[in-house]
Amino acid sequence: MAYPKSSLVLALLSVFISTVLATPMTYSVVNLGAKADGKTDSTRAFVSAWTKACASVKPAIIYVPAGRFYLRQVIFSGPCKNNATIMRIIGTLVAPSDYRVLGNTGKWLVFEHVDGVTISGGVLDGQGTGLWACKASGNSCPSGASTLQFSNSNNIVVRALTSLNSQLFHIVVNGCHNVKMQGVRVTAAGNSPNTDGIHVQLSSSVTILDSKIGTGDDCISIGPGTTNLWIENVACGPGHGISIGSLGKDLQEAGVKNMTVKTVTFIGTQNGLRIKSWGRPSNGFARNILFQHAIMMNVQNPIVIDQNYCPSNKGCPGQFSGVKISDVTYQDIHGTSATEVAVKFDCSPGNPCSRIRLENVKLTYKNQVAQASCSHADGTSTGFVQPTSCL
């Protein structure tokens, strides 16, 4: 059947309009005044590129070519008129080497109230070594800034991004839904203070895949209010491991639930798979957690639950943790411990850990059988479990 000519014209016009609307607008930061010399302040050019991209009804690309771009604090705010903006980074974004510039701002690069933003490629150089040295000296220092933060945002993708030498946390996900990180690289000295690799809190449906993290604090830290988190194929070291917590700092606190950590490797880390909570009252919880297929290589605390966290013994002595930990499974965990006690469940006397499961665990210490320690922990073990379960 032949279409009337007018219908054919309308159909072709519709296809043309759809194609035009789907073709992304590209905004190069260099065309807007950025200089790739690592010294000239390019903050205004990046803000300009974001403003144009955010105002576009069509998908948008912010293009950052090769070179080093010096930036002070930048806040990329939404909501935007499109939900498909890509920041394609070929070069390196460089923070001020003078840590007093960011000082106590807390954050360097921030995306807030955005939907459908992708960060693709590139290097973020936090230049944190000066602040670390200041803190190590015992002098009075500013707290510093986390490198990249997403706040109150949805449908975020971060891929093939490298974060170097952050002053504080490298990447923070706070109050977000549907976030995917893949091929992320985090690098900082093993003694750099408070430089968590990826920190997630008050967020749901976050996925972290195929990443390599070496830093001075937790490789990945999971804070209160995190649900439906999936971590897979991550290498950690140096660092403090993958940690749920600290939980229970506040009396009223959202819990952590539905979390999977699988196919992970820990090399020379302080901890492997850790859950920790403050030793004080709280209505927080951690439940329905699966740790699966983990390799430990000379890890000080391969498997640990610590419900008596109380730094400097301030604010909690004589109290017990109110955080309820339950339904935690450790499955196929192998490798070597750097200490004699490879499995330690130090749970709350007021809220004992329940339904802890060990399945096919083999951890050794100096080619000998390691030890397990349990306090206020209840659960089961199946398959080959070494050290012998104390549950």
Secondary structure, 3 states (H helix, E strand, C coil): CCCCHHHHHHHHHHHHHHHHHHCCEEEECCCCCCCCEEEEECHHHHHHHHHHHHHCCCCEEEEECCCEEECCCEEEECCCCCCCEEEEECCEEECCCCHHHHCCCEEEEEEECCECEEEECCEEECCCHHHHHHHHHCCCCCCCEEEEEEECCEEEEEECCEEECCCCCCEEEECCEEEEEECCEEECCCCCCCCCCEEEECCEEEEEEEEEEECCCCCEEECCCCEEEEEEEEEECCCCCEEEEEECCCCCCCCEEEEEEEEEEEECCCEEEEEEEECCCCCCEEEEEEEEEEEEEEECEEEEEEEEECHHHCCCCCCCCCCEEEEEEEEEEEEEECCCEEEEEECCCCCCEEEEEEEEEEEEECCEECEEEEECEEEEEEEEEECCCCC
